[in-house]
């Protein structure tokens, strides 16, 4: 999840302002999705961004660190607000993601602290959906979410039917009545 700001692409747009003071850009009934992932390598982060664009093209409001953070923003506050304000959190599972989650290391580790606390406090299991990107369910899925039904999207040319089933589920799931807002950078 964390990446050095100096390695960020220079063509990324940023906005000003604090996350807690921003206004939402999604429509009232649009489902919001936060993508939790590790920065395994450049091809993986590119895959995550393409995946985010595909979700957005299907009518979902997608929250991704690369689109929403700007220099000087609080990464911890961003993760807290994104997890709290999203209707769903998609965990992009790889062996490195599992390692970071299970060891509570870096941004992924912090996100998992927040997600497990949310799951324990509210029993809100359906919000968290594992997406298998690489490895196997056993080697890539964090312990706390193992055994929860997920979607297999391994490889560059994953099964279109699997992707469409995910989108259909995300669009049909009931929306919570209230959500905090989070800043948007991309249209």
MOMOPE-V545930 format. One record per residue. RES is the residue in one small letter. PHI is phi as a letter, one per 20 degrees, with the letter a starting at -180 (NA if undefined). D_FIRST is the distance of its C-alpha to the first C-alpha in whole Angstrom. Layout:
RES|PHI|D_FIRST ; RES|PHI|D_FIRST
//
This chain:
x|NA|0 ; x|e|4 ; x|b|7 ; x|f|10 ; x|g|12 ; x|f|15 ; x|e|13 ; x|f|13 ; x|f|15 ; x|f|18 ; x|e|19 ; x|f|16 ; x|e|18 ; x|c|18 ; x|c|20 ; x|d|21 ; x|o|21 ; x|e|20 ; x|g|18 ; x|f|21 ; x|d|23 ; x|e|22 ; x|d|24 ; x|f|22 ; x|d|23 ; x|f|23 ; x|f|27 ; x|g|28 ; x|e|28 ; x|f|24 ; x|f|22 ; x|d|18 ; x|c|15 ; x|d|12 ; x|e|9 ; x|d|7 ; x|b|5 ; x|d|5 ; x|e|5 ; x|g|9 ; x|a|11 ; x|g|12 ; x|f|14 ; x|f|11 ; x|f|9 ; x|f|13 ; x|f|14 ; x|f|11 ; x|f|12 ; x|f|16 ; x|f|15 ; x|f|14 ; x|f|18 ; x|f|20 ; x|f|19 ; x|f|20 ; x|f|23 ; x|e|24 ; x|n|24 ; x|d|21 ; x|e|19 ; x|d|15 ; x|d|12 ; x|c|9 ; x|g|7 ; x|f|9 ; x|e|12 ; x|d|12 ; x|e|11 ; x|c|14 ; x|g|15 ; x|n|16 ; x|f|14 ; x|e|13 ; x|f|10 ; x|f|11 ; x|f|13 ; x|g|11 ; x|f|10 ; x|f|13 ; x|f|15 ; x|f|13 ; x|f|13 ; x|f|17 ; x|e|18 ; x|e|17 ; x|f|19 ; x|c|17 ; x|c|14 ; x|e|13 ; x|e|11 ; x|e|11 ; x|e|12 ; x|c|13 ; x|g|14 ; x|f|11 ; x|g|9 ; x|g|12 ; x|g|13 ; x|f|10 ; x|f|11 ; x|f|14 ; x|e|14 ; x|l|12 ; x|d|10 ; x|m|8 ; x|f|5 ; x|f|6 ; x|f|9 ; x|f|10 ; x|g|9 ; x|f|11 ; x|g|14 ; x|f|14 ; x|f|14 ; x|f|17 ; x|f|19 ; x|f|19 ; x|f|20 ; x|f|23 ; x|f|24 ; x|d|25 ; x|m|25 ; x|e|23 ; x|f|22 ; x|f|22 ; x|f|19 ; x|d|17 ; x|c|17 ; x|f|16 ; x|d|15 ; x|e|16 ; x|d|15 ; x|b|16 ; x|n|18 ; x|c|20 ; x|g|20 ; x|f|21 ; x|e|19 ; x|d|15 ; x|e|16 ; x|g|15 ; x|g|18 ; x|f|18 ; x|d|18 ; x|g|20 ; x|n|23 ; x|e|22 ; x|f|23 ; x|c|20 ; x|c|20 ; x|e|20 ; x|c|19 ; x|f|19 ; x|n|20 ; x|f|20 ; x|d|23 ; x|f|22 ; x|f|25 ; x|g|26 ; x|f|27 ; x|f|24 ; x|f|22 ; x|f|25 ; x|f|26 ; x|f|22 ; x|g|23 ; x|g|26 ; x|f|25 ; x|f|22 ; x|f|25 ; x|e|28 ; x|f|26 ; x|g|28 ; x|e|26 ; x|f|26 ; x|f|28 ; x|c|26 ; x|b|23 ; x|f|21 ; x|e|21 ; x|b|17 ; x|f|18 ; x|d|18 ; x|d|17 ; x|d|18 ; x|f|22
//
